Amino acid sequence: MDATPRLPQLSLRIDNVTLTRGEFDLFENLSAMLTPGEALVLKGANGAGKSSALLALAGQLPIKSGEIQWLGLGKEEAADSQMHLIGHLPAIQRGLTVRENLAFWTALYDGDEAILDSAIAAAGLSGLEHLSCSVLSAGQTRRLALARLVAIPRPIWLLDEPTSALDAEGSLWVETLIGAHLAAGGLAVIATHLALGIEREPNVKVKTLSEFTL
């Protein structure tokens, strides 16, 4: 299925951003510019600041210096109203079923429940709709977390290790999903220590955080 209809056209400007943890700088003077249909891949080892960078972009973590601007939003429109932040640890309620989990997020984000089953199918979870999430494998849990991207179209995707726990087929699905999102004019910032095939695409920029440390 087509994961995303044509999306609002937003841009992102990261200008000389320095981010700290405690008294120490994680990275400094990071800059990037994304226009509609572009992605930024943040590379680095564990502890390099990739996850913290996503939180800063989401407005959930203050930066030490620099500026982050989301451009193209409506007057008084908050960036997080147009954003998905999918963390490294999936926000899944293990006592609920697959469908109940996705229905919860769809209701929370004012999505369309009519496409729940299509989103579940797109994530490769058909036949598991009524299964408790407590018995899902790590890969299935990751797929369910990412199914929110399909069920609730939003132009900004912030993805932390999106291919973690996925096999080759699952990783290809994620990259195809991101590609469709960019083709629809969306933006994506992806934090990962793994190689992604999309890094070779001309509309994908790659920054290695170790290059922004003293």
trRosetta pair geometry for C-beta under 8 A, 3 or more apart (Angstrom, degrees):
i j d omega theta_ij theta_ji phi_ij phi_ji
1 118 5.5 54 -43 180 171 112
1 121 7.6 85 -9 88 124 109
1 122 5.5 -79 40 -81 110 117
1 150 7.6 86 82 -161 119 121
2 5 7.2 78 123 -75 120 51
2 180 6.7 -176 -155 -168 60 131
3 122 6.6 133 -98 -172 88 154
3 149 6.9 6 178 125 124 94
3 150 5.0 -85 -144 -113 90 82
3 153 7.8 143 142 -96 66 94
3 177 5.5 102 -72 -142 168 77
3 180 4.6 107 31 102 112 140
3 181 6.4 -51 94 -62 126 76
3 184 7.9 -127 78 -15 81 142
4 7 6.0 -13 163 -50 124 112
4 150 7.9 -116 -57 -123 71 49
4 153 4.8 130 -132 -127 83 112
4 180 6.1 145 25 131 94 96
4 181 5.3 76 4 -110 147 62
4 184 4.3 -140 100 32 111 168
4 186 6.2 -7 132 -33 168 133
5 153 6.1 -5 31 -128 82 174
5 184 6.6 118 114 -150 21 133
6 184 5.6 -156 -108 -165 37 85
6 185 6.1 42 -159 17 71 127
7 36 7.8 -179 81 -147 99 110
7 153 6.5 -145 -96 166 100 110
7 154 7.6 69 -141 157 125 19
7 155 4.1 146 161 -94 128 90
7 181 7.8 23 -18 -164 148 70
7 184 5.1 80 -6 131 99 103
7 185 4.9 -163 55 79 88 97
7 186 4.8 52 39 -72 160 80
8 72 6.9 155 152 138 98 117
8 82 6.5 -75 59 -138 135 134
8 155 4.9 -94 60 -39 83 146
8 185 7.8 -162 83 115 21 122
9 36 4.4 -45 -146 -69 82 147
9 72 5.7 -118 103 -161 66 151
9 155 7.7 -153 -80 -140 14 150
9 185 5.5 -64 -96 174 76 130
10 36 6.6 113 49 -83 41 86
10 70 6.1 -10 -175 -177 121 91
10 71 6.6 146 -166 77 66 54
10 72 4.2 -162 -114 69 54 128
10 73 6.7 38 -116 -58 112 69
10 82 6.6 128 -43 130 156 150
10 155 5.2 121 16 121 119 142
10 156 6.5 -46 78 -60 149 98
10 187 6.0 -83 84 -8 99 129
11 33 7.3 1 177 -175 109 81
11 34 6.2 176 -158 93 64 62
11 35 5.0 -16 -112 -113 107 53
11 36 6.7 -70 -72 -35 74 66
11 70 7.6 153 81 -163 47 46
11 71 4.2 -18 64 62 97 110
11 72 5.7 109 12 -14 77 120
11 187 7.5 143 -121 -75 27 139
12 32 7.5 9 110 103 102 94
12 33 7.2 172 90 -152 61 39
12 34 4.3 16 49 49 99 106
12 40 7.7 -98 83 -6 137 132
12 57 7.5 10 -151 -148 136 115
12 68 7.7 -19 -167 -167 90 82
12 69 7.3 156 -156 85 45 56
12 70 5.9 -18 -102 -107 72 62
12 71 7.2 -161 -72 17 23 85
12 156 7.8 109 -62 -121 122 112
12 187 5.9 125 -13 -169 118 156
12 189 7.5 -79 93 -51 173 120
13 32 7.9 -175 -150 91 36 51
13 33 5.4 2 -111 -112 71 81
13 34 8.0 -148 -66 31 39 64
13 67 7.4 1 111 108 100 98
13 68 7.4 163 87 -155 60 38
13 69 4.4 -1 56 57 103 103
13 71 6.4 53 -7 -22 104 118
14 17 5.4 -60 -175 -8 94 126
14 30 6.0 -33 145 118 126 89
14 31 5.6 175 103 -142 81 36
14 32 4.6 23 47 44 117 78
14 33 7.4 -146 31 -67 69 44
14 57 7.8 -46 -87 -96 115 100
14 66 7.4 20 179 157 68 130
14 67 7.9 174 -153 90 34 55
14 68 5.7 -1 -109 -110 69 76
15 31 5.6 29 -126 -120 34 97
15 66 5.5 176 93 -168 63 88
15 67 4.5 1 56 57 113 92
15 68 7.6 -163 24 -72 75 34
15 69 7.4 25 -4 4 112 104
16 29 4.7 -25 -145 -135 74 65
16 30 7.3 127 -141 53 18 36
16 31 5.6 4 -51 -66 49 105
16 65 7.0 -44 126 122 95 94
16 66 4.2 -162 96 -109 64 102
16 67 7.4 38 54 20 81 73
17 29 7.4 134 52 -121 35 10
17 30 4.8 -40 60 60 90 91
17 31 7.3 149 8 -74 78 51
17 56 7.1 132 179 138 140 148
17 63 5.3 -70 -156 -153 97 146
17 65 7.3 171 -144 91 37 54
17 66 3.5 -150 -90 93 44 155
17 67 7.2 -122 -77 40 86 27
17 68 6.3 39 -87 -58 135 91
18 25 5.9 -45 -173 -139 103 116
18 27 7.1 -147 -135 102 54 52
18 28 4.0 11 -113 -126 101 74
18 29 6.3 14 -66 -34 90 50
18 30 7.6 148 -76 10 40 83
18 63 6.7 119 70 176 49 94
18 64 4.4 -58 100 66 97 113
18 65 4.7 22 37 48 111 90
18 66 5.8 143 6 -12 66 115
19 25 7.2 109 76 -158 42 67
19 26 4.8 -32 95 48 94 115
19 27 6.0 22 43 50 94 77
19 28 7.9 -155 24 -81 53 48
19 30 7.7 -14 -2 16 102 128
19 49 5.8 136 86 -164 126 131
19 52 5.6 151 154 128 140 120
19 53 6.4 -147 -3 -86 165 68
19 56 5.8 -101 -104 -52 130 154
19 61 7.4 46 -147 125 116 121
19 63 5.5 -66 -90 -129 75 77
19 64 6.2 174 -106 2 20 95
20 23 7.3 -55 -176 179 124 9
20 24 6.4 153 -156 83 83 36
20 25 5.3 -55 -98 -99 78 48
20 26 6.3 175 -117 -5 19 83
20 64 4.8 78 -13 -56 109 127
21 24 5.8 -19 65 67 77 89
21 26 5.4 75 -11 -57 100 105
21 49 7.4 -145 -28 -98 116 92
21 52 6.7 -104 -68 -89 105 160
25 28 5.1 -1 177 -52 142 105
25 64 7.0 -74 -110 14 89 160
25 213 7.0 164 108 -128 102 79
25 214 7.4 71 69 5 132 104
26 48 7.0 99 -177 157 95 38
26 49 3.2 120 161 -86 129 132
26 52 5.8 142 -10 68 176 148
26 53 7.9 -146 111 -52 138 86
26 209 7.4 -29 147 174 89 132
26 213 7.7 -83 149 -91 33 109
27 30 5.5 47 124 -44 122 118
27 48 7.3 38 -51 166 113 77
27 49 5.1 -149 -7 62 102 157
27 53 7.6 0 38 -74 130 116
27 209 4.8 -97 -75 -167 144 95
27 212 4.0 49 -171 99 106 111
27 213 5.6 -77 -113 -64 63 80
28 64 8.0 -46 -110 65 87 131
28 212 5.8 -171 54 163 46 88
28 213 6.9 107 16 -104 86 41
28 214 7.3 19 26 -33 131 88
29 66 7.3 170 -107 -77 38 127
29 212 6.1 -158 68 -153 72 101
30 53 7.5 -42 86 -123 169 125
30 66 7.4 19 54 -129 69 173
30 207 6.7 89 -150 167 105 152
30 209 7.4 -24 -91 -122 132 77
30 212 5.0 21 -74 -144 85 166
31 66 7.9 -147 -80 -146 77 129
32 40 5.4 74 154 -113 157 142
32 205 6.1 160 -148 107 119 148
32 207 6.3 -97 -67 -41 131 141
34 38 4.4 -161 -153 89 83 115
34 39 7.2 47 -132 -95 130 10
34 40 5.8 -98 -66 -32 126 107
34 187 5.3 100 132 -139 135 115
34 189 7.6 -123 -30 -69 160 91
34 205 7.3 -135 -87 23 88 126
35 38 5.5 71 54 3 58 128
36 155 7.9 -51 -123 -165 91 122
36 185 4.3 -9 178 -164 118 82
36 186 7.4 49 -155 -10 74 7
36 187 6.9 -87 -117 -57 43 86
37 182 4.9 82 -159 178 57 76
37 183 6.9 59 -131 -95 101 18
37 184 7.9 175 -94 65 81 33
37 185 5.3 -44 -55 -116 85 39
37 186 7.2 80 -85 49 40 41
37 187 7.9 -30 3 -79 17 56
37 203 5.7 -61 135 -165 87 147
38 182 6.8 94 -60 -143 12 112
38 187 6.5 0 68 -121 65 77
38 203 4.9 -129 -108 180 66 87
38 204 7.2 172 -163 -85 66 35
38 205 6.9 28 175 -5 112 101
39 178 6.6 37 -86 174 156 117
39 182 5.9 -70 -34 -85 105 129
39 187 7.0 151 -92 -169 54 51
39 188 4.1 -12 -117 67 103 96
39 189 7.0 178 -162 -80 69 33
39 190 6.4 17 178 -2 117 107
39 198 6.8 9 66 140 150 131
39 201 8.0 52 41 75 114 123
39 203 6.7 74 17 125 78 83
39 204 4.7 -11 67 -116 101 80
39 205 7.1 -173 94 29 51 67
40 188 7.5 -168 33 99 57 58
40 189 4.8 -6 64 -116 100 78
40 190 7.3 176 90 26 51 67
40 204 7.7 169 -85 -163 21 60
40 205 5.0 -21 -110 71 70 99
40 206 7.7 158 -162 -88 55 25
40 207 6.5 1 -173 6 102 108
41 189 8.0 176 -82 -160 26 49
41 190 5.0 -21 -112 69 70 101
41 191 8.0 154 -164 -89 54 23
41 192 6.6 -41 -162 35 98 104
41 196 6.3 -154 -120 42 146 132
41 198 7.5 153 -58 91 132 98
41 199 5.6 -61 27 -99 162 92
41 204 6.2 32 -15 175 109 105
41 205 7.1 -174 23 91 72 46
41 206 4.7 -18 66 -109 105 74
41 207 7.3 168 84 27 54 62
42 50 4.9 157 116 -130 118 89
42 53 5.7 -174 -138 77 170 153
42 54 7.8 -148 35 -51 146 86
42 189 6.7 31 -14 178 109 91
42 190 6.9 -175 24 88 73 46
42 191 4.7 -22 69 -105 111 70
42 192 7.5 125 73 22 62 56
42 207 5.7 -19 -110 71 63 95
42 209 6.2 41 -174 -48 95 105
43 50 7.7 -39 -173 -92 6 126
43 192 6.7 -28 -105 78 63 67
43 193 6.8 102 -159 -115 68 42
43 206 6.3 23 -14 -173 118 98
43 207 7.0 -178 23 90 80 42
43 208 4.5 -34 73 -104 109 70
43 209 6.9 -161 80 -1 51 77
44 48 3.0 -124 153 85 133 164
44 49 6.8 -8 96 45 164 70
44 50 5.3 -177 53 -49 112 107
44 191 7.9 -39 39 -160 97 88
44 193 6.5 -72 83 -95 36 84
44 208 6.2 135 -70 -164 76 62
44 209 3.9 -19 -66 35 143 111
44 210 5.9 154 -120 -29 95 83
45 48 5.2 117 56 -40 59 113
45 193 6.0 67 -113 -121 34 128
45 210 7.5 49 9 -57 94 120
46 193 6.9 -38 -46 -53 64 151
48 209 4.4 127 157 77 115 134
48 210 6.3 -68 -135 -56 124 77
49 52 4.7 -62 -157 50 67 117
49 53 5.6 79 141 -35 85 96
49 209 5.4 -174 58 -174 103 154
50 53 5.8 -54 -154 28 28 113
50 54 7.0 25 151 -15 61 101
50 160 7.1 132 128 -134 102 86
50 191 3.5 134 168 -161 109 119
50 192 7.4 -176 -170 -6 155 20
50 193 7.6 -135 -13 -52 160 79
50 209 6.5 -134 -67 -21 74 146
51 54 5.7 -52 -156 33 37 111
51 55 6.6 36 148 -17 67 104
51 87 7.3 53 -144 -145 109 86
51 88 6.3 -55 -98 -15 126 120
51 160 5.3 49 -109 -133 84 134
51 191 6.0 169 -70 117 47 163
52 55 5.5 -53 -150 37 36 113
52 56 6.3 39 151 -22 67 103
52 61 5.9 -120 -164 122 75 170
53 56 5.6 -52 -149 34 33 113
53 57 6.5 33 152 -18 65 104
53 189 7.8 -125 126 156 106 132
53 191 6.6 150 62 -87 110 126
53 209 7.4 -140 -38 -95 143 131
54 57 5.6 -53 -149 36 34 111
54 58 6.3 28 152 -15 66 108
54 85 6.5 133 159 -143 110 102
54 87 7.9 162 105 -104 143 67
54 158 4.6 134 -156 175 102 117
54 159 7.9 -137 -120 49 141 20
54 160 5.5 -113 15 -69 166 101
54 189 6.5 173 -107 107 82 116
54 191 5.5 -93 -40 -18 120 133
55 58 5.6 -59 -147 42 32 109
55 60 4.4 -85 -169 76 84 105
55 61 3.9 62 118 -8 110 121
55 85 7.9 79 -96 -156 51 144
56 59 7.7 49 -180 -68 31 20
56 60 7.5 -98 -70 57 23 63
56 61 4.6 -66 -73 75 65 100
56 62 7.5 -7 -121 122 89 6
56 63 5.3 76 -152 -66 129 95
56 68 6.6 161 143 -38 93 155
57 68 6.1 -155 -113 -159 56 147
57 158 5.8 169 89 -105 126 136
57 189 6.0 -7 105 54 178 161
58 61 7.8 59 59 11 87 83
58 79 7.7 -160 -143 107 40 115
58 80 6.3 68 -169 -97 78 100
58 83 6.4 163 -122 144 84 153
58 85 4.9 15 -95 -77 145 142
58 158 5.8 -112 -61 32 104 167
59 78 7.9 -78 18 -174 167 103
59 79 6.5 142 -25 60 127 117
59 80 6.2 -94 39 -47 127 113
60 85 7.8 53 -5 -119 138 176
63 66 5.8 -72 142 59 141 96
63 68 6.8 136 -16 -15 147 111
70 73 5.7 54 115 -30 105 121
70 79 4.1 123 17 -100 164 124
70 82 7.9 156 172 62 145 126
70 156 7.4 -33 -131 -81 129 148
73 77 4.3 -153 174 81 100 109
73 78 7.6 -122 -167 90 149 2
73 79 6.3 -91 -74 -80 146 65
73 82 7.0 -148 -108 2 98 143
74 77 3.9 80 59 -19 82 134
77 81 6.2 -109 -174 57 82 134
77 82 7.3 48 156 -27 116 116
78 81 4.9 101 70 -8 85 103
79 82 6.1 -75 -164 45 44 98
79 83 5.8 44 145 -35 76 128
79 156 6.7 17 180 7 90 167
80 83 5.0 -69 -135 40 40 124
80 85 8.0 -32 -134 -16 91 116
82 154 5.4 158 -179 -168 47 97
82 155 5.2 -13 171 41 110 96
82 156 5.3 81 117 9 87 108
83 154 6.0 -142 -51 148 5 138
83 156 4.1 -34 -105 82 75 119
83 157 7.7 167 -156 -81 62 22
83 158 6.5 15 -173 0 108 107
84 148 6.3 157 -139 116 130 112
84 149 5.8 175 97 -95 174 76
84 152 7.3 137 -81 88 117 107
84 154 5.2 145 -28 59 91 130
84 156 6.9 175 25 95 61 65
84 157 5.2 -7 62 -116 106 65
84 158 6.8 -170 94 33 56 68
84 159 7.9 22 108 -68 102 78
85 158 4.5 -10 -110 70 71 116
85 160 7.9 32 -179 -13 76 105
86 90 7.6 -7 -170 -114 89 68
86 145 5.7 121 -155 150 111 107
86 146 6.3 57 -151 -93 162 63
86 148 7.0 168 -88 58 112 123
86 149 7.2 -46 -43 -51 140 106
86 157 7.5 -9 7 -166 108 87
86 158 7.1 170 25 89 63 61
86 159 5.1 3 58 -118 108 68
86 160 6.6 -156 99 27 63 76
86 162 6.6 60 96 -100 130 93
87 90 7.3 -177 73 -84 79 25
87 91 6.7 81 35 -35 109 94
87 160 5.0 -1 -149 42 40 136
88 160 4.4 -80 -48 125 74 116
88 161 4.7 45 -114 38 92 121
88 164 6.5 47 -151 13 81 160
90 141 5.2 -178 43 153 155 96
90 142 6.2 -147 -56 -98 133 44
90 144 6.9 80 -177 77 148 91
90 145 3.6 -120 -132 -65 110 138
91 145 6.7 112 36 -125 62 105
92 101 5.6 1 -145 -144 78 147
92 133 5.3 -152 163 174 119 152
92 136 7.9 -74 158 49 159 143
92 141 5.7 -115 5 -156 164 97
92 144 6.1 67 -104 99 129 127
92 145 6.2 -90 -51 -71 104 90
93 96 4.5 50 93 10 107 114
93 100 7.8 -78 74 112 116 104
93 101 5.8 -176 42 -105 85 93
93 104 7.0 43 14 20 131 167
93 133 6.8 109 87 46 47 145
94 132 7.3 50 167 164 63 91
94 133 4.8 -126 -132 95 47 100
94 134 4.4 84 168 -80 100 74
95 132 7.1 -36 -156 -154 28 107
95 133 7.5 -21 22 48 17 98
95 134 6.7 38 -84 -45 39 115
96 100 3.9 -129 -178 97 109 123
96 101 4.9 144 98 -59 124 76
96 104 7.0 10 164 -23 174 134
96 132 7.4 157 102 -140 18 66
96 133 6.0 21 73 4 64 117
97 100 4.4 94 49 8 79 105
97 101 7.0 -139 90 -8 41 85
97 129 6.7 42 151 148 121 50
97 130 5.1 -32 -153 -148 148 36
97 131 6.1 122 -147 65 87 29
97 132 5.9 -66 -94 -89 60 40
97 133 6.8 149 -151 -28 17 80
98 101 6.1 -59 -156 31 26 111
98 102 6.7 13 155 -8 62 108
98 120 6.5 94 139 -129 119 120
98 125 5.7 -168 -169 160 149 137
98 128 5.1 78 -19 122 158 90
98 129 5.3 -118 74 -137 114 29
98 130 7.3 -59 35 -25 93 15
98 131 5.7 35 -15 56 109 81
98 133 6.3 134 -73 -75 56 85
98 136 7.4 114 -80 -73 99 132
98 144 5.9 -123 -140 -113 87 128
99 102 6.0 -60 -148 42 33 105
99 103 5.9 36 153 -22 68 110
99 116 6.4 74 -149 156 87 129
99 117 7.9 0 -117 -84 113 68
99 120 6.7 -26 -91 -74 77 147
99 129 4.3 36 -44 -173 115 88
99 130 6.5 -12 12 -73 120 53
100 103 5.5 -54 -142 38 30 114
100 104 6.4 40 154 -28 63 101
101 104 5.7 -51 -155 26 30 114
101 105 6.9 19 154 -9 63 103
101 133 5.9 64 -41 -53 142 142
101 144 6.2 35 93 169 142 127
102 105 5.9 -55 -151 39 37 106
102 106 6.1 39 151 -22 68 108
102 116 5.6 135 114 -148 122 97
102 119 6.4 172 -169 95 144 129
102 120 6.5 -138 7 -70 166 94
102 144 6.9 -119 -60 -165 99 87
102 147 5.7 -48 -106 106 125 126
102 148 6.9 -160 -132 -79 79 68
102 151 5.8 154 -175 -47 109 166
103 106 5.5 -54 -143 38 32 114
103 107 6.3 31 158 -18 66 105
103 113 6.4 38 -130 -125 86 105
103 116 6.1 8 -79 -116 77 147
104 107 6.1 -60 -152 37 26 106
104 108 6.3 24 153 -19 64 111
105 108 5.5 -54 -143 38 34 114
105 109 6.0 8 165 2 69 112
105 111 7.4 23 118 11 72 135
105 148 5.0 -64 133 -112 153 115
105 151 7.1 97 93 83 109 136
105 152 6.8 -116 134 -15 98 141
106 109 6.4 -68 -139 51 23 93
106 111 3.8 -91 -151 64 76 118
106 112 7.1 -85 -167 55 118 27
106 113 5.6 125 127 -85 144 66
106 116 6.3 -78 -35 -85 161 100
106 148 7.9 -154 -63 -129 67 76
106 151 5.3 -83 -85 149 107 127
106 152 5.9 -169 -114 -63 64 108
107 110 7.6 27 -173 -76 29 33
107 111 7.5 -67 -43 40 23 82
107 113 7.4 24 -65 -69 78 109
109 148 7.7 98 10 -167 153 107
109 152 4.6 39 101 -153 139 155
109 154 7.6 -82 -177 -49 133 128
110 152 8.0 102 71 -139 50 115
111 115 7.7 -94 159 54 107 105
111 151 5.5 60 161 140 157 87
111 152 3.7 -89 -86 -98 131 91
112 115 5.2 54 95 11 105 102
112 151 7.7 -156 59 179 68 70
112 152 7.9 160 20 -99 66 59
113 116 5.4 -10 -165 -28 57 116
115 118 4.7 -54 -164 45 74 118
115 119 5.7 80 135 -28 86 98
115 150 7.7 -137 141 139 117 85
115 151 5.9 168 100 -135 99 63
116 119 5.8 -60 -152 35 29 110
116 120 6.4 28 153 -19 66 105
116 151 6.0 34 -106 -127 53 122
117 120 5.5 -50 -147 35 35 113
117 121 6.4 36 153 -18 65 104
117 129 7.3 -14 -115 -98 80 140
118 121 5.7 -54 -149 37 32 111
118 122 6.3 35 152 -22 65 105
118 150 7.4 -139 114 149 84 120
119 122 5.5 -51 -145 34 32 113
119 123 6.4 27 155 -14 64 107
119 147 4.8 105 154 -179 101 96
119 148 7.8 61 179 -84 142 18
119 150 4.1 157 -130 99 89 112
119 151 3.8 -11 -78 -67 168 86
120 123 5.9 -62 -152 40 29 108
120 125 4.8 -89 -173 76 80 104
120 126 6.3 118 125 -77 95 56
120 128 7.7 -158 -176 65 115 83
120 129 5.8 36 -179 -92 165 92
120 147 6.2 32 -90 -150 44 148
121 124 7.7 47 178 -68 34 21
121 125 7.4 -108 -80 55 22 63
121 126 4.7 37 -109 -64 73 110
122 147 7.0 137 75 -128 94 83
122 150 4.8 172 78 -139 146 165
122 177 7.9 105 157 -98 116 111
123 143 4.4 129 175 167 102 97
123 144 6.5 106 153 -85 155 37
123 146 6.4 152 -119 82 111 89
123 147 3.9 -48 -50 -83 147 103
123 150 6.8 -146 -47 17 92 143
123 173 7.8 110 -137 154 41 145
124 143 5.8 -80 56 -155 98 151
124 169 8.0 109 -98 130 162 114
124 170 7.3 -110 35 -100 154 82
124 173 6.7 -83 -23 -94 125 167
125 128 4.7 -84 -178 54 82 119
125 129 7.2 116 130 -68 98 57
125 140 6.5 108 -105 -155 103 93
125 143 5.9 163 -51 117 109 127
125 144 6.3 71 -71 -79 159 81
125 147 7.0 -49 14 -69 135 144
126 129 7.5 -4 -142 -38 38 95
128 131 4.5 -51 -166 20 74 129
128 136 7.5 85 178 -100 139 99
128 140 7.0 -105 164 -161 171 133
131 135 6.3 -96 171 65 106 112
131 136 7.1 119 117 -67 119 85
132 135 5.5 77 77 8 90 97
133 136 5.2 -30 -156 0 55 123
133 141 6.8 91 -169 -108 98 90
133 144 6.9 -132 -120 83 114 174
136 140 4.0 -130 -169 94 102 120
136 141 4.8 133 111 -59 127 80
136 144 6.9 -29 -157 -11 168 137
137 140 4.6 94 51 9 78 102
137 141 6.9 -138 93 -6 40 87
137 165 7.9 174 137 171 86 115
138 141 5.7 -54 -149 36 31 114
138 142 6.5 34 152 -20 64 104
138 165 3.9 -117 134 -153 108 137
139 142 5.6 -51 -150 34 33 112
139 143 6.5 35 152 -20 65 103
139 165 4.9 -158 -77 141 57 90
139 166 5.2 115 -135 -104 95 49
139 167 6.3 5 -120 -11 151 82
139 170 5.7 -137 -164 -52 111 166
140 143 5.5 -50 -148 35 35 114
140 144 6.4 38 152 -21 65 103
141 144 5.7 -52 -150 33 32 112
141 145 6.6 35 152 -20 64 102
141 165 7.3 -15 61 114 94 156
142 145 5.7 -53 -152 33 33 112
142 146 6.4 23 155 -10 66 109
142 162 7.7 127 -176 -174 110 50
142 164 6.4 -168 -109 81 141 73
142 165 4.8 165 -30 73 139 116
142 166 5.7 -116 94 -57 147 93
142 170 7.2 74 91 172 123 141
143 146 5.9 -64 -149 44 30 106
143 147 6.4 48 149 -40 65 97
143 166 7.4 114 -59 -102 84 108
143 170 6.4 -99 -74 -137 104 116
143 173 7.8 17 -119 94 101 147
144 147 5.4 -38 -151 11 35 120
145 148 6.6 -39 175 4 41 110
146 149 5.6 -26 -178 10 64 116
146 150 7.8 57 136 -9 70 96
146 162 6.4 88 -94 -159 125 101
146 174 6.5 -77 -149 -107 163 93
146 177 7.1 101 165 93 121 171
147 150 5.5 -53 -162 37 53 110
147 151 5.9 44 146 -18 80 110
148 151 5.7 -60 -135 43 34 106
148 152 5.7 -21 -179 29 72 109
149 152 7.4 -74 -124 57 13 72
149 154 8.0 -98 -135 38 60 88
149 157 6.3 32 -122 -113 119 124
149 177 6.4 82 103 167 139 130
149 181 7.2 -53 175 -78 120 135
150 177 7.2 -80 -66 -138 96 120
154 157 7.3 134 86 -67 92 68
154 186 7.9 88 106 -129 46 120
155 185 7.1 -41 -133 110 107 84
155 186 4.8 -163 -154 -123 57 75
155 187 6.1 47 151 18 84 85
156 186 7.2 -165 -67 -167 24 89
156 187 5.3 -8 -111 68 64 105
156 188 7.9 154 -164 -87 43 39
157 178 7.3 -142 84 -118 155 83
157 181 6.2 8 -11 167 141 161
157 186 6.5 46 -6 157 103 128
157 187 7.0 -175 28 96 70 56
157 188 4.3 -12 68 -112 108 83
157 189 7.3 -180 95 30 62 56
157 190 7.9 10 115 -68 103 81
158 188 7.8 175 -77 -156 30 55
158 189 5.2 -4 -115 63 71 99
159 162 4.1 -6 170 -53 125 120
159 178 7.8 -88 8 -91 158 117
159 188 6.5 -4 6 -166 114 102
159 189 7.3 170 27 87 69 50
159 190 4.8 -11 68 -113 105 75
159 191 7.1 -169 95 27 55 69
160 191 4.9 -7 -120 59 63 115
161 164 4.0 34 148 -32 111 121
161 191 6.5 -41 -35 98 61 82
161 192 5.5 127 -102 -109 52 72
161 193 7.4 -6 -100 15 102 80
161 194 7.4 90 -138 8 78 110
162 174 5.1 156 130 -161 114 140
162 178 7.9 129 82 -56 162 122
162 190 6.3 -64 3 -140 118 106
162 192 7.2 -61 24 -76 73 118
163 166 4.9 -95 -165 45 62 121
163 170 7.1 141 -145 114 74 92
163 171 4.3 45 -143 -116 123 91
163 174 5.3 -149 -81 48 83 157
163 175 7.9 14 -76 -43 124 87
163 192 6.9 38 30 -127 100 136
163 194 5.9 -103 72 75 123 149
163 196 7.1 171 -11 -96 142 95
164 194 7.8 177 -73 -9 64 137
166 169 7.9 -124 171 74 95 57
166 170 3.1 -132 -165 104 108 127
166 171 4.9 150 106 -54 120 69
166 173 7.8 -127 -168 46 142 103
166 174 6.6 140 55 -19 173 127
167 170 5.1 95 48 13 62 103
167 171 7.0 -120 104 -6 31 92
168 171 5.7 -54 -145 36 30 111
168 172 6.4 32 155 -20 64 105
169 172 5.8 -55 -151 35 30 112
169 173 6.6 34 149 -22 63 103
170 173 5.5 -50 -151 31 35 115
170 174 6.6 37 151 -20 65 100
171 174 5.7 -50 -152 32 35 112
171 175 6.5 30 152 -15 66 105
172 175 5.8 -56 -148 39 33 109
172 176 6.2 35 153 -20 66 106
172 197 7.9 25 -111 14 67 142
173 176 5.7 -56 -147 37 30 112
173 177 6.2 35 153 -23 65 106
174 177 5.6 -54 -150 34 30 115
174 178 6.4 29 153 -17 65 104
175 178 5.7 -50 -146 36 34 111
175 179 6.3 39 152 -22 64 105
175 196 6.3 165 -97 -169 112 96
175 197 5.4 38 -148 52 161 106
175 198 5.2 -172 -149 -35 100 107
176 179 5.5 -53 -149 35 32 115
176 180 6.5 32 154 -18 65 103
177 180 5.9 -54 -151 35 30 109
177 181 6.5 32 150 -21 63 107
178 181 5.5 -54 -150 34 34 116
178 182 6.4 31 154 -17 67 104
178 188 5.5 -10 -148 -41 102 177
178 190 7.2 -6 -120 -62 148 138
178 198 6.0 -59 95 -59 132 166
179 182 5.9 -55 -149 37 31 108
179 183 6.3 32 153 -21 64 107
179 198 6.5 -154 -68 -104 90 120
179 201 7.7 172 -109 -74 96 163
180 183 5.5 -54 -146 36 33 115
180 184 6.5 29 154 -17 64 106
181 184 5.9 -62 -154 37 29 108
181 186 4.1 -58 167 56 86 142
181 188 6.1 85 102 -50 134 121
182 185 7.7 97 -177 -35 33 7
182 186 5.9 -90 -84 64 34 82
182 187 7.9 67 -107 -101 73 23
182 188 6.6 -73 -67 5 95 114
182 203 6.0 140 173 112 138 137
182 204 8.0 -62 -98 -69 164 87
190 196 7.0 20 118 -24 150 166
192 196 6.3 85 71 -35 158 116
195 199 6.9 -88 -165 12 70 141
196 199 5.1 118 74 -27 82 96
197 200 6.5 -46 178 19 54 108
198 201 5.1 -30 -167 5 65 121
198 204 5.1 142 146 -71 88 163
199 204 5.8 -130 -124 118 29 134
199 206 5.3 41 -149 -70 103 132
200 204 7.6 36 50 58 25 127
201 204 4.4 76 67 5 94 112
207 211 7.3 -125 -173 52 72 120
207 212 7.5 17 173 -23 112 127
208 211 5.0 82 82 -6 90 109
209 212 5.7 -65 -160 40 52 105
209 213 7.1 53 146 -29 74 104
210 213 5.9 -52 -153 22 44 117
